[in-house]
Amino acid sequence: MKKILILSICTLFFLTSITVEVNANILLINSNENTPPNPPVINGPSSGKIERNYNFDVTVSDPDEEDHLLVIEINFSDGTIDCGGCDGRGPWHSGDVVDFNHSWVKEGTFEITGRVKDEHGAWSEWSDPIAIIMPYLYKPMPQFFEWLFQRFPHAFPLLQKLLEH
């Protein structure tokens, strides 16, 4: 009877230690799960002129700080998506600031967004958009002619008639 009791206690102890070891391994496996990176934070001008280059600072971060961030995509909402990491730049670490340059060829309001991919292939969500306005280019030439015609009303009668119609 004592042998059975000792054997039962040993079996119970053995099964308990296996259960603890299995649970510890499950916790260890779960702690190594990858968390997607945070959406990048984009800073730059809020307005500009077309056909001029503008610089945007993009700050990347990842909750798994030991991860490398391999790709940064910036959508300038004019049909252009710039890819940092596809161009030979990178990898980056959490907290790095990456510069992107862009120019627009037409007027309008554009919303710039971005996302980041880590070394495990996980993409962040798209960032909150920041707006940049490329206003209509003001051309002061008509005001110059108006001033000229007011100053010299009889000097350019034919040109004045052509511009009024």
Buried (B, 14 or more C-beta within 10 A) or exposed (E): EEEEEEEEEEEEEEEEEEEEEEEEEEEEEEEEEBEBBBBBBBEBEEEBEBEEEBEBEBBBBBEBEEBBBBBBBBBBBBEEBBEBBEEEBBBBBBEBEBEBEBBBEEEEEBEBBBBBBBBBEBBBEEBEBBEBEBEEEEEEEEEEBEEBBEEEEEEBEEEBEEEEE
